[in-house]
Amino acid sequence: MKKQLQDLQEYLAQNNLDIAYISKPSDIHYFTGFYSDPVERILALLVFPDKDPFLFAPQLEVEASKDAGWDKDVFGYLDHEDPFALMAGHIKDVAGTPSKWGIEKDDLPVQKLEAIKQQFPDAQFPTNLSRYMENAKLIKTPSEIENLKAAGAEADYAFTVAFNAIKEGRTEQEVVAEIEYAMMKKGVMHMSFDTIVQAGANAANPHGGPEKTPIEKNELVLFDLGTVHNGYISDASRTVAFGQPDEKSLDIYKVDLEAQYAAMDAAKPGITAAELDKVARDIITKAGYGEYFIHRLGHGMGTSEHEFPSIMEGNDMVLKPGMCFSIEPGIYIPNVAGVRIEDCVYITEDGCEPFTHTSKELTYIK
């Protein structure tokens, strides 16, 4: 049994919980090696303090879970069947009628919680396992680091494709299509999120998307992309110059790069998340762009695109070896330009190492 499961069983025993109901797909993958998004169907991992866990899944996912390496019981159900009634029967066969449940309260929809209560009217839900998962996934193991490195290498390849795909007259959407097609040809099954390509003023919308308008010469082009490797994600951003952007755009880039380099240098054991955010934010603020840095410096990552720690003002969490997160200062001036430079890193004994290695010095594309 994976150590992650053993740790959860110990947690259940120590906290007098009878059962853990794990339903977030990335958390199921963390424990089992199997990933699937069931959409409206029911996919759950049931864990007990002193009995073997089991998976409950749509019948069409049963063989896939075994192929992924899950070697405990997996019980399937058909679409016309009542999944919660069937699942309750399997739970009772294993553990009787559990009273105290741990559930992921941040992610479990109300209607599914009500369905559990209907099967177990006396059940209590004292523990939010979302907090447990945040802490359990906080320090990555060596094998997790290796998967994140592999995902980072795939992102570096995607940047090479991306930079070569920029041509006058091509739209942002066409460049996205070329990137994702090339990654599929390389064997990447999934991007970790919708690939972002934004040129000129469109890049001033941090969570905007690619548009149908052609990319024009003499503007900055922002890329934000990542892949999934064995269930672990990469997430990185680069901004390049297509032609010769104006001086304002170049100054924004220079300041953002200085902030990113400074934060990379400062990221090490002992500094707090808030202190690290301040390193980058102070540089951007001093240069006069503070009001345009409108998000935290970074977010944790692993089997999910956003995990703990959150690198932001007010978070006094002390960084420790094995923590993984993004360092992504951004400057977004409406109707002018946007710049974001991002690497995900892991904390070492005396600093940090990035998962991506594509140059951050401003690349000019003719």
C-alpha distance (Angstrom), angle and dihedral (degrees) to the residues before:
residue distance angle dihedral
M1 . . .
K2 3.82 . .
K3 3.79 115.1 .
Q4 3.80 89.0 -123.6
L5 3.81 89.5 63.1
Q6 3.79 92.9 45.5
D7 3.80 89.9 52.0
L8 3.80 90.7 51.5
Q9 3.81 91.2 49.5
E10 3.80 89.8 52.3
Y11 3.80 89.9 49.6
L12 3.81 91.0 51.9
A13 3.81 91.6 50.3
Q14 3.80 93.6 47.0
N15 3.81 91.9 49.9
N16 3.82 97.0 43.3
L17 3.80 93.2 -115.9
D18 3.79 119.2 152.9
I19 3.79 98.7 -159.3
A20 3.79 143.9 5.9
Y21 3.79 118.6 -143.9
I22 3.82 107.9 -158.1
S23 3.80 114.4 -172.4
K24 3.81 108.4 151.1
P25 3.84 104.8 107.1
S26 3.81 95.6 -136.9
D27 3.81 90.3 50.2
I28 3.80 91.7 49.4
H29 3.79 87.1 53.1
Y30 3.81 90.5 49.3
F31 3.79 90.3 58.9
T32 3.80 101.8 33.2
G33 3.80 110.5 23.1
F34 3.81 88.4 -122.3
Y35 3.80 121.7 115.3
S36 3.77 128.1 -171.3
D37 3.78 134.6 144.8
P38 3.81 103.2 -138.4
V39 3.83 93.3 -168.6
E40 3.84 103.4 -162.1
R41 3.80 95.0 -7.5
I42 3.82 124.9 92.0
L43 3.79 120.8 -101.2
A44 3.79 116.9 166.6
L45 3.78 141.7 159.3
L46 3.81 113.8 -143.5
V47 3.81 115.1 -157.1
F48 3.81 127.0 -174.8
P49 3.82 129.6 -167.6
D50 3.82 95.9 -121.0
K51 3.82 107.4 12.8
D52 3.78 135.2 68.4
P53 3.81 115.4 -84.6
F54 3.77 122.9 -124.2
L55 3.79 138.3 -159.4
F56 3.78 122.2 -127.0
A57 3.79 111.7 -159.5
P58 3.78 145.9 154.7
Q59 3.81 107.6 -81.6
L60 3.79 89.7 -115.6
E61 3.84 89.1 63.3
V62 3.81 98.8 47.3
E63 3.81 98.3 91.6
A64 3.80 92.2 41.0
S65 3.81 90.5 56.5
K66 3.80 90.4 52.7
D67 3.80 91.6 46.9
A68 3.82 87.9 54.1
G69 3.80 89.7 60.0
W70 3.81 103.4 -95.8
D71 3.81 103.8 149.5
K72 3.81 101.2 177.4
D73 3.80 126.9 81.6
V74 3.78 119.1 -57.7
F75 3.79 119.0 -171.1
G76 3.78 119.8 -161.0
Y77 3.77 133.8 -158.9
L78 3.80 134.7 -162.2
D79 3.78 123.9 -122.9
H80 3.81 94.7 -108.6
E81 3.82 92.7 53.2
D82 3.81 127.8 89.5
P83 3.82 101.7 -107.9
F84 3.80 97.1 -164.8
A85 3.80 93.3 50.4
L86 3.80 90.7 49.9
M87 3.80 92.8 44.8
A88 3.80 90.8 49.4
G89 3.79 89.5 54.7
H90 3.79 91.9 53.8
I91 3.82 91.5 46.7
K92 3.81 91.2 51.6
D93 3.81 90.7 48.6
V94 3.82 89.9 55.3
A95 3.81 104.3 33.6
G96 3.78 110.6 7.2
T97 3.79 111.6 -129.1
P98 3.80 108.9 -21.1
S99 3.78 113.9 -148.4
K100 3.80 106.7 -171.6
W101 3.79 115.6 50.5
G102 3.76 132.8 -171.1
I103 3.81 112.7 -150.8
E104 3.80 136.4 171.0
K105 3.78 96.5 -106.8
D106 3.80 93.1 -178.9
D107 3.80 91.6 62.0
L108 3.81 110.8 22.0
P109 3.83 110.1 102.1
V110 3.79 116.2 -127.3
Q111 3.80 93.8 -119.9
K112 3.80 91.4 56.3
L113 3.79 91.7 47.9
E114 3.80 88.7 51.4
A115 3.81 89.6 51.2
I116 3.81 90.0 54.4
K117 3.82 90.7 49.0
Q118 3.79 90.1 51.5
Q119 3.82 89.9 57.8
F120 3.82 93.9 40.6
P121 3.84 106.9 31.6
D122 3.81 93.9 175.2
A123 3.80 95.3 48.6
Q124 3.79 119.5 127.5
F125 3.80 124.4 -155.6
P126 3.81 105.6 -158.3
T127 3.79 98.8 150.0
N128 3.79 131.5 64.2
L129 3.80 104.3 -150.0
S130 3.81 90.0 -167.1
R131 3.81 87.0 81.8
Y132 3.81 90.7 48.6
M133 3.81 90.9 51.2
E134 3.79 92.5 50.1
N135 3.79 90.7 56.8
A136 3.81 96.1 37.8
K137 3.81 91.7 55.8
L138 3.80 95.5 40.5
I139 3.83 98.3 91.9
K140 3.80 112.3 47.7
T141 3.81 122.0 -142.6
P142 3.82 121.2 -127.8
S143 3.81 90.4 -102.0
E144 3.80 90.7 51.6
I145 3.80 90.0 50.4
E146 3.82 89.5 53.0
N147 3.80 91.4 52.8
L148 3.80 90.2 48.9
K149 3.81 90.3 50.1
A150 3.80 90.0 52.4
A151 3.80 90.7 50.1
G152 3.80 88.8 49.3
A153 3.80 91.4 53.2
E154 3.80 88.9 53.2
A155 3.80 89.7 52.2
D156 3.81 90.0 51.9
Y157 3.80 89.1 54.3
A158 3.80 89.5 49.2
F159 3.81 90.2 55.1
T160 3.80 90.3 53.8
V161 3.79 89.3 53.2
A162 3.80 91.1 44.6
F163 3.78 96.2 52.6
N164 3.81 91.7 48.2
A165 3.80 90.9 48.9
I166 3.80 95.0 62.5
K167 3.78 108.3 105.2
E168 3.78 130.6 156.8
G169 3.79 109.4 -94.3
R170 3.79 95.6 22.7
T171 3.77 116.7 120.8
E172 3.79 125.5 -129.0
Q173 3.80 88.6 -112.4
E174 3.81 91.8 54.1
V175 3.80 90.5 52.8
V176 3.82 90.4 50.2
A177 3.80 89.6 51.1
E178 3.80 91.8 52.1
I179 3.81 92.4 48.9
E180 3.79 94.9 49.6
Y181 3.82 93.7 42.8
A182 3.81 90.3 52.7
M183 3.79 91.5 49.1
M184 3.80 92.2 51.2
K185 3.81 89.5 50.2
K186 3.79 87.5 52.8
G187 3.81 90.4 55.0
V188 3.80 101.2 -100.0
M189 3.80 107.1 144.7
H190 3.80 98.6 -166.7
M191 3.78 140.5 16.2
S192 3.80 109.7 -135.5
F193 3.83 91.3 -124.9
D194 3.79 138.3 -10.5
T195 3.80 106.9 -57.8
I196 3.80 112.7 -112.3
V197 3.80 123.5 -144.8
Q198 3.81 115.0 169.0
A199 3.79 127.2 169.4
G200 3.78 130.9 -162.3
A201 3.79 116.1 -28.6
N202 3.81 91.7 -2.9
A203 3.81 87.8 72.2
A204 3.81 89.4 64.7
N205 3.82 86.9 77.8
P206 3.84 101.1 78.6
H207 3.80 95.8 -159.8
G208 3.77 97.3 31.4
G209 3.76 124.1 121.7
P210 3.78 140.3 -130.6
E211 3.78 116.2 -70.0
K212 3.79 135.2 -149.8
T213 3.80 93.9 -119.1
P214 3.82 116.8 106.0
I215 3.79 118.8 -102.2
E216 3.78 109.4 -110.1
K217 3.78 129.4 -144.5
N218 3.80 121.7 -103.4
E219 3.79 98.2 35.1
L220 3.79 137.6 102.1
V221 3.80 119.7 -101.7
L222 3.82 120.0 -153.6
F223 3.80 122.8 -154.0
D224 3.81 125.1 -168.9
L225 3.79 115.5 177.0
G226 3.78 146.6 140.4
T227 3.78 144.3 172.1
V228 3.79 138.0 -139.2
H229 3.81 117.8 -118.6
N230 3.81 117.5 -177.1
G231 3.79 88.1 -25.0
Y232 3.83 95.1 -49.9
I233 3.77 121.1 111.4
S234 3.77 139.2 -139.8
D235 3.79 123.6 -152.2
A236 3.79 123.5 -177.3
S237 3.80 140.2 151.7
R238 3.77 133.0 -154.8
T239 3.78 131.1 176.4
V240 3.81 120.8 -154.4
A241 3.80 136.7 -176.1
F242 3.80 118.0 -114.4
G243 3.77 102.0 -159.7
Q244 3.81 116.1 -32.8
P245 3.83 113.9 -31.5
D246 3.80 120.6 -156.8
E247 3.79 122.6 -89.1
K248 3.81 93.8 -101.6
S249 3.79 91.8 57.3
L250 3.79 91.4 46.7
D251 3.80 91.3 50.6
I252 3.81 91.3 51.0
Y253 3.79 88.9 52.4
K254 3.80 93.3 48.4
V255 3.81 92.7 52.1
D256 3.79 94.4 45.1
L257 3.80 91.6 49.5
E258 3.81 91.1 50.4
A259 3.80 89.8 51.5
Q260 3.80 92.7 48.8
Y261 3.80 93.5 48.6
A262 3.81 91.3 47.9
A263 3.80 92.3 50.9
M264 3.80 91.3 47.7
D265 3.81 89.5 52.7
A266 3.82 92.2 47.7
A267 3.81 97.1 47.4
K268 3.80 106.1 104.5
P269 3.80 140.7 116.7
G270 3.79 113.2 -61.9
I271 3.79 100.4 30.7
T272 3.80 115.6 107.5
A273 3.78 124.3 -124.6
A274 3.81 89.9 -114.5
E275 3.80 92.7 50.9
L276 3.79 91.1 51.1
D277 3.80 91.8 50.3
K278 3.81 88.6 51.2
V279 3.81 92.6 54.2
A280 3.80 91.6 63.5
R281 3.80 96.7 33.2
D282 3.81 93.9 53.7
I283 3.81 91.5 55.3
I284 3.80 92.8 49.8
T285 3.81 92.2 44.5
K286 3.81 93.1 48.8
A287 3.81 89.3 53.5
G288 3.81 89.9 55.2
Y289 3.79 98.8 -105.5
G290 3.81 100.6 99.0
E291 3.80 94.6 115.8
Y292 3.80 89.3 56.7
F293 3.82 95.8 56.1
I294 3.79 94.7 84.8
H295 3.80 105.5 166.1
R296 3.79 139.9 51.8
L297 3.79 119.4 -79.7
G298 3.79 94.5 -112.0
H299 3.78 153.3 -21.5
G300 3.77 134.3 -137.4
M301 3.80 119.8 -102.7
G302 3.79 140.6 -171.7
T303 3.79 124.0 113.9
S304 3.81 87.1 -0.6
E305 3.77 128.3 48.8
H306 3.81 90.4 -126.0
E307 3.81 120.3 36.6
F308 3.79 135.6 137.2
P309 2.98 139.3 -33.2
S310 3.79 103.6 61.4
I311 3.81 109.1 -157.2
M312 3.78 100.5 -145.7
E313 3.77 147.4 115.0
G314 3.80 112.0 -69.9
N315 3.80 96.7 26.1
D316 3.80 107.9 116.1
M317 3.81 94.5 -179.0
V318 3.81 109.2 137.6
L319 3.79 113.5 -128.9
K320 3.82 116.0 -118.9
P321 3.81 135.4 -173.6
G322 3.78 111.8 -78.8
M323 3.79 96.5 31.7
C324 3.81 112.5 129.7
F325 3.79 125.5 -159.2
S326 3.78 145.3 138.8
I327 3.79 126.6 -94.1
E328 3.80 104.4 -157.1
P329 3.79 118.9 152.3
G330 3.78 112.0 -177.9
I331 3.78 137.0 -170.1
Y332 3.81 116.5 -159.8
I333 3.81 119.5 -178.6
P334 3.81 111.6 -176.9
N335 3.81 115.0 -118.1
V336 3.81 90.5 4.2
A337 3.81 116.1 64.3
G338 3.76 145.7 -60.1
V339 3.80 131.2 -135.8
R340 3.78 129.2 -170.6
I341 3.80 125.4 169.5
E342 3.79 114.0 -172.5
D343 3.76 139.3 177.0
C344 3.76 127.3 168.4
V345 3.80 110.9 -136.8
Y346 3.77 141.1 -175.4
I347 3.78 122.9 -137.1
T348 3.81 114.6 -117.7
E349 3.80 129.4 -168.8
D350 3.81 91.8 -82.8
G351 3.80 108.4 14.5
C352 3.77 139.6 -25.3
E353 3.79 138.8 -70.4
P354 3.82 125.5 -150.5
F355 3.78 124.2 -128.4
T356 3.82 91.0 -147.1
H357 3.79 126.4 55.2
T358 3.81 106.7 -176.9
S359 3.81 108.8 135.4
K360 3.78 116.2 -92.8
E361 3.78 96.1 -162.4
L362 3.80 106.2 108.6
T363 3.79 109.1 -82.1
Y364 3.80 116.1 -149.6
I365 3.79 117.0 -148.8
K366 3.79 115.3 -164.5
